[in-house]
């Protein structure tokens, strides 16, 4: 936080009331990181864990005692120069040296990881430890689970000692600079800039960005640096962008809609899109799960595995849709049952309509690689996919209420008035967490039934929404359609 923004650092120490509560999605990421860390500890079966101790004094004292055992230490704690750090793993090497191993649930080494390790090394060496090497232990995304999770296969160990050593001269001065910020009586005034999103989106954006009107120039489609150029000229509203400001075609459509307050409708492009589809129409949506630690045999870290689908089929023009669905039950791999049911339902003809269908295609491609008996079937599906997102990505249709977004959650209410407000589950990441909780957690039968119903309602709304969008587009152009 201190590396990213002095203002955020000061608030974190001096005015925590401004910090938003950690949302469920972030909590889930923390929990996943915790589980990855516990699995990494299995690589060191004789390790000593001080992670159960909280605060400062107790874990620091426990670490001091444990160091003499010369065994791997988990969550070893140290204080130096008003800095506190806990090591994921400290491994003894030789007589007096130690290796620092930072465990990450990501699948690659990031620059911020190196800064993290440099800070840790500064604190540990300040306590008199001789640090030999620094490592990142991250998830190996090529690992294929077979039976129990194998920690040796799941992790890749990367030596980053040289890169961390290069950062060390700057750590002390940077620490002093941050401590000066923390000790200020008043919060430093920092203008918003690209730093608000790098290396992470700052949780204080709702505080620091609240002066911007809604919508604003940061809602411009595919904008790059243009919003910052406009902000430098104190132009904040989309409808205030000067007519001589250089915009691409998509941005021009968007800004014209905001100036007029009316939707942009390209009837020719919409009609051409609708004519790409053929009956029977199959409106398809997946919900998936993809965690750092794969749940099922023949699956890899972070690969998205579909556990649910909703399918609305419309046989002929004007016919009422028929709804079909699948939702995995229990802890078994959902892919065999899902593929079999989907193959039977999709038949051999008719368009398969989705929103950002590349996602569904990628999921099915991965499934077919694991279950090769479905490879020919998957190949036969590819020409049938039609992506409804295309209409809104290039703004063939755009309503100012979308605020620059082409997501289904923005398009559906703008075009049809329908939405997700009355549902208990309203996002895909929430659906994944809830499915994991009822499938692998300890919940009552009543809670399991309640969540399953909520999952089914959410996924159904996605495909019902696709139908409603197509029907609304057909009415808009009021001409020859499918």
N, C-alpha and C positions, 0 to 999 in steps of 0.2 A: 504493500500500500504506500509506503514511504517512497519507494522508487517511482511509483506511478504519479503521485500527486501530494504535495505538502499539505494542501487543504484537507484532503481525506485523512492523512496521517494525524493532523491536529484534532480533527473532529473525533477520530477513533479514540483518542486519549482524553479529550477535554469536554466533549459534548456528545456522548454516546446516544442521547435521546434522539438525535437526528438520524442515526443509523436505522434503516428499515429492518424489520424482523426477517430472519432467514426464512425464505420460502421453502415449500415442500420439495421443489426440484433441487434446490441447492443442498438441502438436508440429505436427499437421496444420493447426491454426488459425494457428500462427506461420508455417508455410510458405506458407499461402494469403495471409497479410498481406504476406509478403515478395514473392510474385509480383505482388500488386496494386501494391506499391511500385515494383517494376521497371517495370511497365507505365506507371505515372504518370510516370516519368522520361522516357518517350518524348515527352511533351508539351514537353520542353525539350531538343531534340537537341544543343545546344551546351553542355550542362551538364558539370560536373566532379564526378566521383565520388570521395569519400574513404572510402566505406563499406567498402572492402576492408581498411582498417587497423583493428586492434583495440587494446585497452588505452586509455590516456589520452594519454600524451605524443605518440605518433606521429600520431594523427588530429588532435590539437589543433594541432600544428606544421604539418601539411599544410594544415589549414584556414586558418591564419594566412597561409601563402604564397598559397593559392588565392584569398583574398578580393580581392587586388589585381587579379585578372583581370577582376573585375566581370562574372562569368558565373554562371548558376544553379549552386548547389552542392547535391550530394546527400550526406546524412549528415554535414554539417559539424558539427564537434565543438568544444565550448567548456567551460571550467571557470571557475567564479566562486563565491566564498563557500562552498567545499566542495561545490559542486553541479556536476554534469556533465550535459550535454544534447547530443543530436545532433538536428539538424533534418532531417526528411524532405527538404524542399526549401527552400532560401533563394534567393529570386529578387531580383536587383538592380533597383531602380527609380530613375530619375533619376540624380543625381550621387553621392549618399551614402546613400540609403535602401535598405532591404531589406524584402521581404514574406516572412513565414513561412507555409509551406504544409504542413499536417499531413495525411498521406494515411491514410485509413481504409477498411477493407474492409467496414464497415457501410454501411447505406443511409440513415442519418440522422445528424444531429449530436446527440451526447449531452453531458450536463453535464460528465462526466468529461473529455471532449475539451477543453472550455473550460479546465478546471483545468490540464490538460496543457500547453496553449498558453500559459497565464499563467506557468507555471513556466519554460517555454522562453524566453519573452520576458524574464523576470527575468534569466536567465543571459546571454542575448545582449546585452541593454542594459547589463548589468554589465560586459561586455567592450567597451563603447563603440559597439556597432552602433546605428544609428538605424532602429528598426522602424516602418515605415509602417502596414501592414495585416497582419492575421492571417486565414488562410483554412483551412477544412476542405475537403479534396478527398475526397469519399466516392463510393461506387458508386451509379450511377443505375439503380435497379431497373426503369426503363421502357425501358432500352436493349435493342434487339433485334439480336442478332448476324446479320450478313449478310456472309459472307466472312471475311477476317481481322479480328481484334478491333480496333475503332477506339477508341483511348484518349480521343479527344475526346467520343465518344458515351457511353463507359462511365462517365465521371466527371461529377459535379456539383460545382461550386466555390462554396462558401458563405462569404460575408464575415462573420466573427464578431468583427471588431475591437472593436466597441462592447462586446460582452459580455465579452471578454477584458480590456479596459481597466477595466471595473468591478471585476474580480477582482484587479487588480494591487496595490492598497494592502495586501491581506491576505497577499500571497505572502511578503514578507520576514519578517514576524512568524511565519508558519507554518513557514518554513524554519528559523528559530531554534528554534522549539519542537521540531521534528523532530530537529534536531541534538542538542538536550539529551536527548531520548529515546535516541538512538543512543549517547550518551556515558555513559548510566547503567551502573553496575556490575552491577545486577540487572535482570532482565526485569520490566517493569511488569505488575501483575496487573490484567487487564481481564476483567470478567464477559462471558459470551456474551450477545448481544442481537441484534436485527434487523440491526445493522451487519455481522454476520458474512456476510451475503448481499448486501450493497449497497455499491458498484455491481456487484460480482462475488462469487460464492461464494468465500470465502477458502480457500486450499489448506491452511490450518492447522486447519480444522474437525475433522479426525480427532484432532488433539492437544488442542484446547481443549474439544471436546465429549465426550471419552472418559469423563467421569465419569457420563454419562447411562446408565441401564440400557437393555437391548434387550428388547423394544421400549419406547418412551417416549412422552411426551405429544406430541412433535413428529411422531409417526406418525399422529396423529389426522387423519381425513379432513376436508378443507375447513375447516381449523381456524381460519384467520385469526389473531387475537391470543390465542386461548384458551390455547395452550401456554405463552405468556409469563405469562399470569395465573396459571396453575397452578404454573409454576416459581417465581414470586414467593412462592407459598405452600409452597414446598419439596415440591411434589407432582410426581413425575417418572414414575412407572409408570402405564400406562393402566389397570391394574386397581385403582389406588389413587385414582382420581378419585372424589370424593364423590358420593353419590347426589343431593344437592341442587344440584350444579353444572349449569348450564343447557347442554343439548346439543340439537342438532337430531335429526331422526329417524334419519338415516344414522349420525351419531356414536353415538347410543344403541345402535343395533344392533352397531356395532363394539365399544364398550366392554363391552356385555353378553357378547359372545363372548370377550373377553379375561378377564373376571371368571370365566366358567365354564370357559374352556379348550376349549370346544366350538365347532364352526362354527355360524354362523347360516344357516338354510335357510328361505327363504320359498317353499314348494312351490307356492302359488297363483300367485305372480308368475313363477316359473320355468316352470310349465306354460303360462301365457299367452304367455310369450316363445317357447317352442318351437313353439306353435301358429301363430306368425306365419310360419313357413317352409313352403315347399312343394317337393316333389321335382320334378326332380332337384336335389340340393343341390350348390352350387359353393363350395368353401372357397378363398378367394383371398387372396394376400398379394403385395405389391410390395416390391422393393428399388429405391431411387432414388439419383440423384446430382443435387446442386444446389450449385454452387460460385459464388463471387463473379464469376469470369471464365467466362462460359458456354462450354461445350465445343463446342456444335453450332450450326449455322445455325438461325435461327428459334427461338432460345431466349434467355431473359433471365436476368440474375443471380439466383441462389438459387432459381429455379423448379425444383421437384423433377421430374426426368425419370426415369421408370421404365426401368431397364435389365434387370430380371429379374422374373419372376413364378413363383409356384408355385400350382398349381391341383389340388385334389383334388375329384373329382366322385363323388357317391354317387347312383346312379340311383333306387334304391328302398329302403324300410325294410329293414334287415338286409343289404343288398348290400355287398360289399367295395368300398372306394373305388378309383378309378382315378386315377393321378397323371400330370399333365402339367406341363411346365415350359418356360421360355424364359430364356436367358441370352445377352445380346448378345456378339458376338465381333468384335474389331477396334475401330477408332476411328470407324466410321460412326454416324450418328444411329440409336439403337435403336428409336425410336418407330414408324416405318412397319412394320417386321417384327413388333414386339410387338403392335401394334394388330390387324394382320391375323390373327395366330395367336389372339389372345384372342377376337376376334369369332367366329371359327370354333368355338372351344371352348365359349363360353358359350351358344350357341344362342339360342332365343327364349323359353324358359320355365325356371322353377325359380329358387329363391332363390340369391342371391350373398351368402355369409356371410363376414364379415371381422371384424377386431378394430380398433376405431376406424376404421370404414369411411369416415369423412369424409376421411381421408387418401387412400385409393384413389379416392374420388369426385373429389377435387380434382385428383389427377394426371390422371385420364381427362378431366376437364373442360378442363384446360389443353391436353391433347393434341388434343381435338376442336376447340378454337379454332384451333390451328395447322394441323390437317388436317381441314378442314370436311367432307370426304366422310364423316367418322365422326360428325358431329353428331347426325343422326337416330338412329343406333345408340346413342350415348351417352344421349340423352334416353330411349330405350326401356328402358335398364338401370336408371334411377333407382328405379322402384317395386320393383325386385327385390332391392335391397340390404337386408340385415339385419345389425345390429351386435351381435355377441356381447358386446361390452364393456358394453352396457346392463345386463346381469345383475349385473355386478360393480361398476359405477359407483355404483349405488344400494344396493349390498350386499344384493341379493336372495340372493346367496350370499357368505359371507365366512368365511375361516378365520383364526384368530389368527396362523398362520405367515406370512400375507401382510404383516404389519407395516404395515398401512394402505395398501398399494399395490394398485391394481387393474390393474397392467400384466400383460401376458401372461406375462412372465418370473416374476412372483410367483404368478399364478393357476394356471398349468399344474402346477407341482410340488405346490402346496397341494391341488389337487383330484384329480390323477391320479398323482402321484409321479414323473412324467417331467420332463425338463428339458433343459438345454443344456450341461451340464458336460463332456460328452465331445466337444464340437464345437470345431473350430479357430477358427471365427468365431461370436461370441455376441451381437453387437449390430449394429444397422443402420448406425451411423456407421462402424464398423470394416469392414462390408461395402462401403460406399461407397469408403473409402480403398483397400481391396484391389482392387476393380474398377478404379479409376482407375490404380492402380499397374500392373496387368497389361495394361490396354488402352493406356495412354499412356506407360508407363515402359519401361525397358530390362531385361527379365527373360528368363530362359532358357525354352525351350519346356517343360521339365519343371516349372519353377516355375509357369508359366502354367496348366498342366494341374492341378497340385496346388491352386492357389487356386480355380480354377473348380469343382473338386470340393467344396471347402470351402464355397463360395458356394451351390452347389446343395443341399448337406446342410443348411445353415442355413435357407434359405428353405423347403425342404421340411418341416423340423421345425416351422416356424410353422403351416403349414396342416394338417399331421398333428396338431399340438397342438390346433387348433380342433376337429377331429373328435373327439379324445379327450375334450375338455372337454364337447362336446355329449352324447356317450355317457355320461359320468359324471353329467351333470345329469339325464339321462333315468332312470338307475338310482336317483338320489337321490329323485326324486319318485315313482317306481314307480307311475305311473298313466298315463292316456291322454296320448300325446305327439303326435308329428307325424302 
